[in-house]
Every structure is written in structure tokens, then in C-alpha cells.
Amino acid sequence: MSTTDESQRKVAVVTGGAMGIGASAAHQLAMQGHHVWIADRDVKAATETAANLQTQGYAAQDRK
């Protein structure tokens, strides 16, 4: 992806995105090309979910 394309990427913030429906929503958004920020009270689970998406090649990070 070029820097121009990267600057046009949509960002999705998924609250409660570490597990369950939130994690599924984060995955779907990532598959659609969004840069996903995962926010959750369970910081460890949010980090793990973001890392899982990253290993699949998606742009994701946890929000601490």
C-alpha cells in the first residue's frame, strides 16, 4: 500500500473489542481494510486480539 493509500485508510475504534462480538467486529472491519484500534478494560486481551490481527496481516493495535 502506498503512503497515499495509507493516509486514506479508514480507522475503526472498537470498544469492547478484545473478546466475543467485539473481537468479531474488529476482525470484520480489518478484513474490510480499516485500521482497527481495540479498546477494552481487559488490556491483556485487547493486546492479544490486536496481535492476532497483526499476524494475519491486518493493521490493528490496542488502545491502552
N, C-alpha and C positions, 0 to 999 in steps of 0.2 A: 504494500500500500504506500503510495507516495505521500509526502508531507501535506500536500493539498488535500488528498483524500482523508488523511488522518484528521485534519482540522475540521472537516465536515462531518465526522462521525458523531452520532448522537450518543449522549450519556444518559444512562438509566441508573437511578438510585433506588435500590430495592431494600426497604426496611423490613426487618424480619426475614432477611434473605439467606440465613445460614442453614435452615433446615426446611423440610416439608414443602408446602406450597410456595413459600418464598424462594427457596432454592430452585424449584422447578421454574418459577417465573424468571429468575436470574438466568438460568440456562437457556430458556426460550429467547429472551432478549439478546443474550450473547450470540445465539445462533442467527439472529436477525441482523447482526452487525453492530449492535450497541456496545459501547464501553460500559461495563457494569461495575457499579460501586455497591458493595454489600454492607449494609448496616444491620447490626444485631446486638442485643445485650450480651449474647454469648460470643465474646470476641474470638475465642479459640475456634469455635465452629465457623464463624464468618471467615476467618483466615484460611481454614481448611477448604471451605467451599470455593473461595477465590482461587486458591492454589490449584484445586481440581479443575476449575475452568481454564486456568492458565496452561495447565499441562495438556489440555485439549486444543490449545492454540487460540483461545479467546482472550480478549482484553478485559481483565477483571482485577479488582483489588478490594480489600476490605477497608472499611472506614472505621478507624479507631478513635 
